[in-house]
Amino acid sequence: MSASFYYTPEPNGSHLIEINLGEELGEMFEDMMIESVDAVSVNGSRQRSISKMGEIITIQRDRLIGGIDTYYKLKTMQNHLDRGYSVSFTADASKKWIYPILGNPSAGVFSVSVGQDPFRNLHLSSITQIQGNDHFVIETAPNPAMLQEMGKADAVSVSASGGTINLRDRLAFDYTGYRAFLRWFRYYPVLKRPQEDLGKSIVTNENGRLFSLNLRLVPDYDLLFAFHPQAAANEDIGLGSSLIRETPSTGTIPNKGGSGGIDSLGRRNRLFEAETISTPSTIDWSN
């Protein structure tokens, strides 16, 4: 198991950089960020109004085995993050998959239908699929209150174009009216750095020889869900084939060798969705 970061450096975003730590993390944990107001009535009834939910992921590894060679790669990635752009992260480079759930599955079902992984061509080193017994998280667009549940896959029948995932346990929540993704529970395809951490080094150093990683990241749900096929009322957008091309091992990188990285494609998809939604209906003037 080896933790890895991936990003398409902006400006340009035409090629992929992978930073494989070559080892497991020391710590990784997720805290929830929740903005809410509770109301308590005279008779003791409690009502909660939630305005925003999200996660904050802490990633730590003491004394990186890659030493200064890993350090300078992470410092370059920090500049990309500090300027407001995105990275992907997985705690295990052999497990990095996310699928849009098609339709709106009801609570209690034992299987879900999924579309193609919209990021499948981003991580060119190894294109992976879900396997039986893999743990997953299902989550919806977050606001005003996101649904999130964890489960375990049973038998799966999934190809590059999607398929069916059978679940070990019944779905807990009803997803009627929600767009949802199903991902490996320690894979995050779109992460950004929180504003309060800007400028703080993500790598600390002991005596110039030992380097340790300490980084907090937060998902950009708006950008993530711009890659969901139902965002534009189209269940076959085919975004996975529109991402970057493989980076050449020698020579220069062609300018805009692909269609752009996570950030530029996300902006395009959000614009497409806005234009689709705002297109006025045809007016019949014959009456």
Backbone as a ProteinNet text record, in pm:
[ID]
protein_1_A
[PRIMARY]
MSASFYYTPEPNGSHLIEINLGEELGEMFEDMMIESVDAVSVNGSRQRSISKMGEIITIQRDRLIGGIDTYYKLKTMQNHLDRGYSVSFTADASKKWIYPILGNPSAGVFSVSVGQDPFRNLHLSSITQIQGNDHFVIETAPNPAMLQEMGKADAVSVSASGGTINLRDRLAFDYTGYRAFLRWFRYYPVLKRPQEDLGKSIVTNENGRLFSLNLRLVPDYDLLFAFHPQAAANEDIGLGSSLIRETPSTGTIPNKGGSGGIDSLGRRNRLFEAETISTPSTIDWSN
[TERTIARY]
85.1	0	89.2	66.8	150.3	62.1	71.1	-10.6	43.5	-47.7	-7	-92.3	-27.8	-95.1	-86.1	-186.3	-188.8	-241	-180.6	-234.8	-191.1	-267.2	-237.1	-203.6	-75.3	-32.7	-87	-143.7	-194.9	-96.6	-83.3	-159.6	-115.6	-200.7	-188.1	-265.2	-222.3	-296.3	-296.7	-196	-199.4	-125.9	-63.2	7.3	-12.6	11.4	-10.7	120.2	117.5	229	179.4	252.1	221.2	333	294.1	389.9	354.7	428.9	406.6	499.9	444	525.9	606.9	568.9	643.7	622.2	521.2	495	354.6	308.7	178.2	184	65.4	56.7	76.4	121.7	123.8	-14.3	-81	-215.9	-296.8	-424.1	-520.2	-655.6	-716.8	-849.1	-932.2	-1064	-1158.6	-1245.1	-1251.3	-1343.4	-1452.6	-1569.8	-1679.5	-1684.5	-1707.7	-1733.3	-1882.8	-1950.3	-2096.2	-2134.3	-2209.7	-2267.5	-2417	-2463.2	-2602.9	-2653.3	-2783.2	-2849.9	-2951.6	-2945.7	-3042.3	-3147.3	-3269.2	-3378.9	-3438.2	-3455.7	-3511.4	-3640.3	-3749.1	-3878.9	-3895.6	-4000.8	-4028.3	-4044.2	-4107.4	-4129.6	-4010.8	-3897.6	-3775.7	-3753.4	-3842.7	-3822.3	-3704.4	-3624.3	-3507.7	-3520.3	-3491.2	-3491.5	-3358.5	-3302	-3171.3	-3183.1	-3132.6	-3126.9	-2980	-2942.6	-2804.7	-2790.8	-2694.8	-2673.1	-2557.4	-2460.6	-2345.4	-2278.1	-2234.6	-2158.8	-2040.8	-1938.8	-1823	-1721.9	-1616.1	-1510.2	-1381.4	-1296.9	-1159	-1069.5	-977.3	-896.1	-755.5	-706.5	-570.3	-482.7	-369.7	-278.6	-140.8	-87	40.4	130.2	260.4	360.5	491	536.9	663.3	782	887	1015.5	998.9	964.6	941.4	1063.3	1041.5	1156.2	1219.9	1145	1201.5	1290.4	1289.2	1375.3	1355	1464	1457.5	1401.1	1413.1	1357.8	1205	1144.4	998.7	962.3	1046.4	1021.1	1005.2	1098	1087.9	965.9	922.2	801.1	677.1	674.6	561.5	558.3	675.8	679.9	625.2	655	599.8	448	399.6	254.5	190	260	205.2	178.5	267.2	243.6	117.7	98.9	-22.2	-146.9	-139.6	-252.1	-275.5	-168.8	-183.5	-241.9	-229.5	-289.8	-434.1	-488.3	-630.8	-669.9	-571.9	-602.8	-613.1	-646.7	-687.9	-582.1	-588	-509.9	-604	-561.4	-627.5	-537.2	-599.1	-520.1	-582.7	-498	-541.4	-442.9	-493.6	-406.7	-345.5	-393.3	-339.7	-345.2	-228.4	-223.1	-287.1	-309.4	-375.5	-527.4	-579.2	-724.5	-756.9	-801.5	-842	-953.5	-1076.1	-1190.7	-1307.4	-1387.8	-1509.4	-1609.6	-1735.6	-1839.6	-1960.4	-2018.2	-2145.7	-2258.1	-2340	-2456.6	-2563.8	-2616.9	-2720	-2857.4	-2947.9	-3078.7	-3073.5	-3175.3	-3186.8	-3227.3	-3128.7	-3162.7	-3232.7	-3322.1	-3400.5	-3331.6	-3364.9	-3312.6	-3354.1	-3263.1	-3294.8	-3252.6	-3206.3	-3167.7	-3028.4	-2999.3	-2871.8	-2779.2	-2816.5	-2730.4	-2757	-2655.8	-2669.1	-2610.2	-2667.4	-2613.3	-2522.5	-2408.1	-2310.6	-2268.7	-2229	-2174.5	-2023.3	-1961.8	-1815.8	-1747.5	-1633	-1550.8	-1504.8	-1550	-1515.1	-1368.5	-1294.4	-1152.8	-1063.6	-1118.1	-1045.8	-918.5	-914.5	-794.8	-701.2	-731.4	-643.3	-519.7	-539.1	-428.7	-375.3	-289.8	-250.8	-159.8	-102.8	-9.8	-80.1	-203.4	-278.7	-425.7	-501.9	-645.7	-712.6	-773.4	-827.4	-979.8	-1037.2	-1181.2	-1210	-1333.9	-1376.2	-1369.2	-1338.7	-1333.9	-1427.5	-1467.4	-1544.6	-1468.7	-1539.9	-1485.5	-1420.6	-1416.6	-1365.7	-1464.3	-1409.8	-1493.3	-1516.3	-1633.5	-1668.7	-1743.6	-1750.3	-1833.8	-1927.8	-2053.1	-2148.6	-2175.4	-2166.1	-2195.3	-2266.2	-2347	-2423	-2363.9	-2411.2	-2373	-2409.5	-2324.4	-2328.9	-2437.7	-2482.6	-2566.6	-2712.2	-2802.7	-2776.5	-2726	-2756.3	-2705.6	-2676.4	-2549.2	-2509.9	-2545.6	-2578.4	-2591.1	-2457.9	-2416.6	-2290.4	-2301.7	-2273.1	-2271.2	-2157.8	-2109.8	-1999.9	-2052.9	-1997	-2039.9	-1928.7	-1964.1	-1867.4	-1927.7	-1847.4	-1894.5	-1897	-1996	-2002.7	-1958.3	-2040.8	-2006.5	-2020.9	-1931.5	-1937.5	-1930.1	-1999.1	-1992.6	-1977.9	-1852.7	-1824.1	-1713.8	-1736.5	-1634.9	-1601.5	-1523.9	-1487.4	-1609.2	-1718.3	-1838.4	-1940.3	-1908.7	-2001.5	-2052.3	-2159.6	-2214.7	-2296.4	-2291.3	-2371	-2280.4	-2303	-2228.4	-2326.2	-2305.8	-2385.9	-2323.7	-2408.1	-2364.9	-2375.2	-2282.3	-2286.4	-2408.6	-2439.9	-2554	-2647.6	-2769	-2866.3	-2823.6	-2864.2	-2843.3	-2918.1	-2854.2	-2916.5	-3009.8	-2970	-3043	-3116.6	-3216	-3291.5	-3232.1	-3192.1	-3123.4	-3214	-3343.2	-3437.3	-3412.1	-3389.5	-3367.2	-3223.9	-3131.3	-2991.1	-2902.7	-2800.6	-2690.2	-2587.7	-2530.6	-2439.7	-2323.7	-2208.8	-2091.2	-2063.5	-2007.5	-1959.2	-1809.8	-1727.6	-1581.3	-1515.7	-1391.2	-1313.2	-1297.4	-1313.1	-1331.4	-1210.1	-1094.7	-976.9	-919.8	-1008.4	-970.4	-1054.8	-987.3	-1053.8	-1003.8	-1089.2	-1041.3	-1024.4	-1093.5	-1085.2	-1070	-947.8	-918.8	-848.4	-876.4	-809.2	-760.3	-675.3	-619.2	-706.3	-741.8	-823.6	-747.6	-820	-758.2	-675.4	-721.5	-651.1	-513.1	-483.2	-353.3	-254.8	-297.1	-211.7	-80.8	27.6	159.9	232.4	160.5	222.2	281	407	472.4	406.1	383.4	322.8	427.5	555.3	662.9	751.9	776	869.8	998.7	1103.6	1237.8	1312.8	1382	1464.7	1611.7	1689.8	1835.3	1873.5	1783.2	1813.6	1814.8	1775.9	1785.1	1653.2	1572.1	1447.5	1330.4	1238	1128	995.5	901.6	772.2	659.4	553.4	439.3	324	264.6	145	59.6	-53.5	-131.9	-280.2	-355	-501.4	-560	-661.3	-725.8	-876.8	-949.3	-1095.2	-1148	-1253.8	-1311.5	-1378.2	-1368.9	-1446.4	-1564.3	-1677	-1790.8	-1851.7	-1852.4	-1908.1	-1829.3	-1696.7	-1611.6	-1627.6	-1632.7	-1648.8	-1777.9	-1888.4	-2017.4	-2041.1	-1951.6	-1956.1	-1920	-1854.8	-1818.5	-1924.4	-2032.4	-2139.6	-2223.7	-2249.9	-2323.4	-2462.2	-2527.5	-2661.2	-2659.4	-2539.4	-2530.3	-2581	-2564.1	-2609.7	-2720.6	-2792.7	-2904	-2859.5	-2738.5	-2684.3	-2604.9	-2648.1	-2584.9	-2470.7	-2425.2	-2313.3	-2226.2	-2181.9	-2101	-1965.4	-1910	-1782.5	-1664.2	-1670.4	-1562.6	-1430.6	-1436.4	-1312.5	-1215.9	-1267.9	-1180.6	-1135.5	-1180.7	-1149.3	-1040.1	-985.4	-883.6	-747.7	-643	-510.5	-458.4	-365.9	-296.3	-177.3	-122.3	-7.7	112.4	178.5	293.9	412.4	475.1	591	706.6	782	892.2	1012.7	1026	1136.5	1084.2	1164.3	1126.1	1027.8	979.2	888.7	746.9	669	527.7	447.2	368.8	289.8	195.3	190.7	101.4	-43	-116.5	-253.3	-260.2	-169.1	-166.3	-295.4	-373	-503.6	-609	-719	-827.2	-822.6	-716	-703.2	-710	-676.9	-677.3	-809.5	-808.5	-929.8	-994.9	-915.5	-972	-1031.8	-959.9	-1011.2	-1130.6	-1128.8	-1244.3	-1364.6	-1340.6	-1451.2	-1518.5	-1437.7	-1495.9	-1579.8	-1528.3	-1603.1	-1735.2	-1733.5	-1855	-1958.1	-1911	-2005	-2068.4	-1988.3	-2042.2	-2144.4	-2114.1	-2206.8	-2337.2	-2327.6	-2448.1	-2530.7	-2463.5	-2536.2	-2606.6	-2536.6	-2597.3	-2714.5	-2699.6	-2807.7	-2931.4	-2910.2	-3023.1	-3089	-3008.7	-3062.4	-3117.4	-3104.7	-3155.3	-3306.3	-3356.8	-3501.2	-3576.8	-3698.4	-3782.3	-3836.8	-3873	-3928.3	-4068.8	-4097.2	-4229.8	-4309.6	-4430.2	-4518.1	-4597	-4563.6	-4631	-4753.8	-4784.2	-4895.8	-5031.3	-5038.1	-5164.1	-5173.3
-118.8	0	124.5	210.3	328.5	449.4	552.2	671.9	756.1	818.3	896.5	1020.9	1127.9	1250.5	1258.9	1322.4	1345.3	1486.6	1554.9	1685.2	1722.4	1809.8	1862.5	2010.1	2044.4	2178.2	2290.4	2387.7	2507.1	2621.9	2713	2718.1	2611.6	2588	2489	2363.3	2287.6	2168.6	2057.3	2051.4	1954.6	1825.6	1814.1	1690.4	1654.1	1529.7	1474.2	1462.2	1499.4	1473.9	1381.9	1274.3	1182.1	1189.9	1200.9	1194.9	1072.3	965.7	842	840.8	837.8	843.8	716.7	607.6	482.5	412.4	455.5	396.9	432.3	365.1	394.9	525.7	582.8	701.5	664.9	762.5	745.1	766.9	872.9	907.3	959.4	922.7	985.6	978.8	1093.8	1094.3	1207.7	1189.8	1285.7	1343.1	1474.2	1543.4	1608.1	1625.1	1690.9	1838	1922.2	2064	2086.5	2132.3	2147.1	2284.1	2358	2484	2461.2	2481.5	2451.9	2542	2545.3	2617.5	2522.6	2503.8	2421.3	2508.6	2463.1	2531.1	2434.9	2483.4	2401.8	2466.5	2389.4	2443.7	2436.6	2495.2	2497.4	2356	2267.7	2131.7	2038.6	2094.9	2016.3	1958.2	1985.9	1936.7	2010	1935.5	1992.8	1980	2089.4	2091.4	2148.8	2088.8	2133.5	2177.9	2295	2347.2	2354.4	2277.2	2270.8	2351.3	2442.9	2526.4	2476.9	2404.8	2358.3	2241.3	2143	2029.7	2001.3	1940.8	1903	1831.2	1783.5	1712.1	1792.2	1765.6	1813.6	1692.7	1665.5	1544.1	1580.9	1512.5	1533.1	1416.2	1448.3	1349.1	1370.9	1267.9	1281.1	1160.2	1187.3	1081	1134.9	1072.9	1114	1054.3	1136.9	1091.5	1014.8	1090	1032.8	955.2	835.9	754.7	813.8	895.2	957	1075.4	1121.2	1231	1357.5	1424.4	1553.5	1541.3	1425.3	1407.4	1415.4	1360.2	1373	1512.8	1570.5	1704.7	1808.1	1811.1	1916.9	1896.6	1772.3	1747.9	1797.7	1774	1820.1	1972.5	2036.9	2184	2244.6	2181.9	2229.4	2212.9	2099.4	2078	2179	2217.9	2316.6	2448.8	2491.2	2615.2	2605.9	2491.9	2466.9	2477.2	2416.6	2421.4	2562	2630.3	2762.9	2864.3	2839.6	2927.9	2890.4	2794.4	2765.7	2649.7	2570	2460.4	2327.8	2223.1	2096	1987.1	1891	1768.2	1650.9	1533.1	1408.1	1335.3	1251.2	1177	1040.8	939.7	807.6	754.8	689.9	628.9	498.9	447.6	325.3	341.5	350.7	377	267.4	149.6	41.8	50.8	146.7	164.6	312	344.2	482.8	481.4	477.1	473	547.5	603.8	672.5	659	628.5	608.3	696	759.3	827.8	726	738.3	651.3	701.9	610.9	647.4	623.2	716.6	706.1	749.2	713.4	754.2	633.7	551.3	428.7	457.7	366.1	380	309.1	349.7	283	136.2	50.8	-90.6	-177.7	-119.4	-201.9	-259.1	-368.5	-437.4	-414.2	-328.8	-303.4	-163.5	-107.7	22.6	14.3	94.1	105.3	227	211.8	320.5	344.4	467.7	502.9	493.2	536.3	527	624	582.4	666	788	909.6	1026.4	1065.9	1006.1	1037.9	921.2	824.1	699.2	718	817.6	839.5	943.2	991.1	1088.2	1019.5	902.8	834.8	725.6	764.6	677.7	564	571	467	333.7	334.2	209.7	243.8	202.2	227.5	114	142.6	39.9	39.6	-71.3	-85.1	-136.7	-116.9	-168.7	-321.5	-378.9	-523.3	-563.8	-689.4	-739.9	-723.9	-693.7	-671.3	-534.8	-451.5	-315.2	-232.3	-145.4	-52.2	74	130.5	248.4	348.8	470.4	575.9	625.3	642.8	710.2	846.7	950.5	1084.3	1164.8	1259.4	1344.5	1484.6	1565.8	1707	1763	1842.8	1862.4	1952.2	2048.8	2150.1	2136.5	2162.1	2211.5	2105	1976.8	1872.6	1749.1	1710.2	1597	1465.3	1366.2	1230	1160.7	1082	1009.2	879.5	768.4	639.6	553.6	467.2	377.7	235.6	157.7	20	-65.5	-188.7	-283.8	-351.1	-359.2	-420.9	-572.6	-634.3	-780.1	-819.1	-879.8	-910.2	-783.1	-763.1	-644.3	-687.3	-611.4	-630.7	-492.6	-444.5	-308.1	-309.6	-239.8	-221.9	-73.8	-36.6	103.7	192.3	134.3	213.2	210.8	143.8	136.9	-4	-17.4	-149.9	-151.6	-265.2	-285.4	-326.9	-267.3	-301.4	-358.5	-483.9	-544.8	-510.8	-486.5	-438.1	-548.4	-549.8	-646.7	-621	-495.5	-458.3	-367.3	-355.2	-268.1	-121.6	-42.4	101.8	156.4	243.1	301.8	416.9	498.8	621.3	612.5	697.2	709.4	824.3	797	896.9	961.1	954.1	1018.1	1168.8	1222.1	1365.5	1409.2	1312.6	1346.7	1292.1	1368.8	1314.9	1258.6	1143	1078.5	1013	1009.7	935.9	822.5	713.7	602.4	590.4	601.8	602.4	513.7	470	402.3	498.4	447.2	534.1	619.7	587.4	670.4	728.4	752.6	818.9	944.5	1055.5	1184.2	1245	1255.4	1304	1454.5	1531.9	1678.5	1738.2	1777.4	1835.8	1970.1	2061.5	2190.6	2221.1	2322.1	2357.3	2463.3	2446.8	2548.1	2679	2789.5	2922.1	2945	2893	2918.7	2853.4	2760.1	2692.9	2751.7	2848.2	2899.4	2955.8	2924.9	2973.3	2884.6	2802.1	2712.2	2592.8	2561.7	2452.7	2319.9	2240.5	2109.7	2004.9	2039.8	1948.5	2015.7	1947.9	1996.3	1916	1971.3	1918.5	1907.6	1795.8	1774.9	1766.8	1863.5	1863.3	1854.8	1900.2	1901.4	1766	1661.3	1526.4	1450.4	1472.8	1399.1	1492.7	1448.8	1532.6	1463.6	1538.9	1484.9	1564.8	1496.2	1556.6	1577.6	1695.7	1725.6	1820.8	1771	1846.1	1827.6	1938.5	1933.1	1974	1900.3	1929.2	1917.2	1989	1985.1	1957.6	1878	1854.1	1980.3	1996.9	2098.9	2025.8	2023.6	1944.5	2000	2131.5	2190.5	2145	2145.2	2099.9	1950.2	1872.2	1727.5	1692.7	1751.7	1714.8	1775	1864.3	1907	1793	1687	1570.7	1460.9	1483.6	1383.8	1392.9	1281.5	1289.6	1350.2	1330.9	1386.3	1536	1592.4	1737.3	1810.9	1748.9	1811.7	1730.7	1653	1571.5	1480.5	1424.5	1339.7	1229.1	1105.9	995.3	932	996.9	943.1	1056.8	1142.8	1257.6	1212.4	1103.6	1054	1139.4	1198.8	1288.4	1216.4	1088.4	1017.7	1017.1	1012.5	1010	1148.6	1252.2	1389.8	1451.3	1373.8	1429	1429.5	1449.4	1470.8	1347.4	1370.4	1260.3	1217.8	1100.6	1050.4	1142	1175.4	1264.1	1193	1250.9	1185.7	1174.6	1063.9	1040.8	1128.9	1174	1262.1	1375.3	1480.3	1592.2	1685.3	1781.4	1881.8	1828.5	1891.8	1856.7	1944.9	1885.9	1968.6	2060.3	2186.5	2280.5	2237.7	2224.6	2175.7	2043.7	1951.9	1823.5	1745.8	1774.8	1713	1820.3	1789.9	1888.1	1966.3	1949.5	2023.3	1932.9	1989.7	1913.4	1922.8	1880.4	1876.7	2014.6	2116.3	2249	2309.3	2301.1	2361.9	2285.6	2151.8	2074	2099	2111.5	2138.2	2270.4	2373.3	2503.3	2492.6	2417.7	2400.4	2328.9	2224.9	2147.9	2229.8	2311.2	2395.1	2498.9	2553.7	2650.5	2584.1	2461	2388.1	2362	2323.6	2296.5	2423.2	2536	2661.8	2702.7	2685.3	2721.6	2628.8	2500.9	2406.7	2441.8	2475.5	2505.8	2637.7	2736.4	2869.2	2889.8	2788	2802.4	2822.6	2932.4	2957.1	2857.4	2825.5	2734.4	2805.6	2728.3	2785.8	2837.2	2955.9	3017	3002.7	2952.7	2938.4	3066.1	3142.1	3271	3256	3133.5	3116.1	3152.3	3149.1	3184.8	3335
0	0	0	-98.2	-112.2	-142	-59.6	-77.3	-192.7	-268.1	-384.8	-401.2	-448.1	-491.6	-644	-705	-848.9	-873.5	-967.7	-1005.3	-1145.3	-1206.1	-1339.4	-1320.8	-1316.6	-1272.9	-1361.2	-1293.8	-1360.1	-1340.5	-1439.1	-1564.1	-1663.5	-1760	-1866.3	-1831	-1730.5	-1689.7	-1792.2	-1878.6	-1988.2	-1957.8	-1841.4	-1810.5	-1664.6	-1636	-1502.7	-1426.5	-1298.9	-1208.1	-1097.6	-1074.8	-964.9	-861.6	-735.4	-624.7	-541.6	-562.8	-489.8	-369.7	-250.4	-129.6	-107.9	-172.2	-158.6	-26.2	48.8	180	224	328	385.5	463.5	486.5	569.4	716.1	792.5	937.2	995.4	949.8	995.8	878.2	874.5	785.4	853	870.6	931.5	874.6	885.3	829.4	941.5	947	1037	953.4	1012.3	942.9	981.6	880.9	903.4	883.6	988.5	983.6	1037	956.8	1001	1021.3	1144.2	1175.7	1286.9	1300.7	1409.3	1471	1602.3	1673.8	1741.5	1733.6	1802.8	1905.1	2029	2136.8	2183.1	2177	2217.4	2368.3	2417.3	2561.5	2615.6	2536.7	2586	2560.8	2512.8	2497.7	2359.9	2266.5	2129.5	2065.8	1990.6	1924.5	1772	1703.7	1558.1	1511	1407.2	1358	1212	1184.2	1047.9	1006.8	903	856.8	729.1	728.1	609.8	523.4	583.2	505.6	575.7	494.8	547.5	455.1	509.9	430.1	517.4	454.9	525	524.1	619.4	615.6	643.3	549.6	553.5	598.8	700.4	750.8	706.4	642.9	587.7	650.9	715.1	785.7	759.6	745.9	735.5	792	900.9	962.4	887.3	871.3	818.4	686.6	583.8	451.8	402.6	352.2	308.7	182.8	107.4	-11.6	18.6	143.4	184	103.8	71	4	-138.5	-201.7	-335.2	-333.6	-228.8	-213.6	-166.7	-84.2	-30.9	-141.3	-239.4	-339.5	-430	-450.1	-527.7	-453.2	-322.7	-242.9	-232.9	-226.8	-222.1	-351.8	-465	-591	-591.6	-541.4	-532.5	-438.9	-332.2	-239.8	-310.6	-399.8	-473	-557.3	-621.5	-700.4	-611.9	-493	-399.2	-345.6	-309	-248.5	-346.1	-474.8	-573.8	-604.8	-529.3	-538	-626	-671.4	-762.2	-686.9	-760.5	-701	-713.9	-621.2	-630.6	-603.4	-650.6	-613.8	-515.4	-432.2	-334.1	-311.3	-298.5	-254.8	-152.3	-51.2	49.1	-0.7	-114.4	-173.6	-325.5	-387.6	-531.5	-615	-557.2	-631.1	-623.1	-545.2	-531.9	-549.6	-669.3	-694	-797.2	-748.9	-837.3	-773.3	-860	-817.5	-931	-896.3	-997.2	-966.1	-1068.8	-1047.3	-1038	-935.3	-922.9	-1018.2	-1099.9	-1197.1	-1137.2	-1161.8	-1100.7	-955.6	-881.1	-740.6	-657.2	-615	-542.1	-409.6	-374.6	-251.6	-136.5	-15.8	102.9	101.5	144.6	157.4	41.5	-70.4	-184.3	-163.2	-236.3	-223.3	-342.1	-436.2	-550.8	-604.3	-672.2	-736.2	-876.4	-967.7	-1102.8	-1109.5	-1175.2	-1181.5	-1326	-1354.7	-1484.5	-1483.6	-1592.4	-1603.6	-1506.8	-1459.9	-1372.6	-1452.7	-1417.8	-1499.2	-1489.2	-1395.2	-1378.4	-1420.9	-1491.3	-1514.1	-1596.5	-1682.9	-1763.9	-1704.2	-1587.3	-1523.5	-1465.2	-1402.6	-1334.5	-1427.5	-1519.2	-1628.8	-1585.9	-1466.5	-1424.1	-1402	-1355.8	-1336.4	-1327.5	-1428.4	-1428.5	-1352.7	-1241.2	-1152.9	-1155.7	-1114.8	-1099.7	-958.5	-915.3	-786.5	-786.4	-672	-654.8	-540.7	-541.1	-428.8	-298.6	-190.8	-56.4	-38.7	-142.9	-125.8	-43.4	40	115.7	33.5	47.3	-30.3	55.6	3.4	60.3	-48.6	-16	-103.6	-44.2	-127.2	-78.3	-185.2	-138.7	-228.9	-228.4	-323.3	-320.8	-183.7	-122.1	22.8	78.4	3.6	66.7	26	121.2	256.9	354.4	328.7	418.2	335.1	326.4	243.1	310.3	227.1	274.6	252.8	349.6	338.3	416.1	347.9	417.9	363.8	449.9	413.6	404.5	312.9	297.6	242	203.5	149.9	28.1	-79	-201.8	-187	-252.6	-259.8	-399.8	-478.8	-617.7	-701	-794.8	-880.5	-1026.4	-1110.1	-1255.2	-1317.1	-1321.7	-1363.5	-1467.6	-1577.6	-1680.8	-1689.9	-1790.9	-1806.9	-1830.7	-1880.1	-1908.4	-1796.2	-1685	-1572.6	-1550.5	-1472.8	-1445.1	-1318.6	-1247.9	-1127.2	-1012.6	-896.2	-775.4	-674.4	-636	-530.7	-395.5	-297.9	-167.1	-63.4	30.7	139.3	229.2	253	336.5	258.1	303	238.3	247.9	148.8	159	279.8	353.3	470.5	434.4	335	305.9	173.1	159.4	35	-45.8	-171	-252.1	-357.6	-335.8	-426.6	-429.4	-548.5	-561.4	-542	-522	-498.8	-610.8	-649.1	-727.1	-630	-662.7	-568.2	-641.6	-573	-617.7	-520.2	-572.8	-491.6	-518.5	-412.9	-430.1	-325.8	-356.4	-252.5	-135.8	-15.2	100.7	134.4	77.9	102.5	-27.3	-121.7	-246.3	-261.8	-287.2	-306.9	-437.7	-540.1	-670	-680.4	-595.3	-605.9	-466.2	-432.6	-302.2	-319	-226.4	-225.3	-84	-73.8	56.5	122.3	250.5	316.8	333.8	327	330	455.4	568.7	693.8	700.2	609.3	609.4	508.4	428.3	321.3	375.7	306.4	345.1	443.2	514.9	611.6	537.6	561.5	489.5	519.7	415.3	435	474.1	463.8	501.2	604.8	715.1	816.4	807.3	866.6	843.8	975.6	995.4	1113.6	1071	1113.5	1090.9	943.5	855.4	713.2	646.7	719.4	662.9	666.7	767.6	783.5	755.2	668.6	623.7	655.5	712.1	752.1	687.7	649.3	580.5	677.7	673.7	753.4	670.9	621.9	523.9	551.1	541.2	549.5	414.6	370.4	243.5	259	174.5	177.9	37.1	23.6	-109.3	-163.5	-295.4	-366.2	-429.7	-359	-404.4	-532.9	-547.4	-668.6	-790.7	-777.7	-887.9	-910	-802.5	-814.9	-886.6	-844.6	-901.2	-1038.7	-1082.9	-1222.8	-1315.8	-1263.2	-1343	-1337.9	-1264.7	-1257.3	-1384.1	-1452.5	-1579.1	-1566	-1452.2	-1435.6	-1407	-1391.9	-1373.8	-1496.2	-1612	-1736	-1802.2	-1721.7	-1770.2	-1884.9	-1872.5	-1977.9	-1911.1	-1925.7	-1855.1	-1934.5	-2040.5	-2117.3	-2169.3	-2076.9	-2116.2	-2171.1	-2117.3	-2168.1	-2127	-2008.7	-1968	-1949.2	-1911.2	-1882	-1998.8	-2120.1	-2236.7	-2278	-2208.1	-2247.2	-2161.6	-2069.7	-1981.4	-2050.2	-1974.4	-2030.7	-2102.2	-2194.5	-2259.9	-2174.7	-2208.1	-2132.3	-2153.3	-2042.9	-2048.4	-2112.7	-2214.8	-2277.6	-2179.1	-2189.6	-2095.8	-2125.4	-2248.9	-2286.7	-2372.7	-2384.3	-2469.9	-2401.9	-2477.4	-2422.5	-2414.3	-2328.9	-2314.5	-2409	-2498.7	-2590.7	-2513.4	-2551	-2486.3	-2508.5	-2398.2	-2402.9	-2479.9	-2442.1	-2509.8	-2496.1	-2391.2	-2376.5	-2374.7	-2310.8	-2302.3	-2172.2	-2095.7	-1971.8	-1851	-1734.9	-1611.7	-1538.8	-1411.9	-1331.4	-1324.5	-1296.4	-1273.3	-1399.6	-1510.7	-1632.9	-1687.5	-1678.4	-1723	-1634.4	-1503.3	-1411.8	-1441.2	-1470.9	-1505.3	-1632.3	-1730.6	-1854.6	-1829.8	-1746.9	-1721.2	-1646	-1549.8	-1475.5	-1566.9	-1659.4	-1754.2	-1844.6	-1890.3	-1975.7	-1902.2	-1773.9	-1696.4	-1681	-1650.1	-1632.3	-1761.4	-1874.3	-2002.2	-2035.2	-1999.3	-2026.2	-1945.5	-1819.1	-1732.2	-1770.6	-1813.4	-1836.9	-1978	-2066.3	-2202.6	-2200.8	-2255.5	-2249.7	-2336	-2293.7	-2370.9	-2493	-2593.9	-2717.7	-2691.5	-2737.2	-2719.7	-2847.1	-2835.4	-2951.5	-2968.8	-3074.2	-3097.6	-3187.2	-3226.2	-3320.4	-3259.7	-3125.6	-3059	-3035.1
[MASK]
+++++++++++++++++++++++++++++++++++++++++++++++++++++++++++++++++++++++++++++++++++++++++++++++++++++++++++++++++++++++++++++++++++++++++++++++++++++++++++++++++++++++++++++++++++++++++++++++++++++++++++++++++++++++++++++++++++++++++++++++++++++++++++++++++++++++++++++++++++++++++++++++

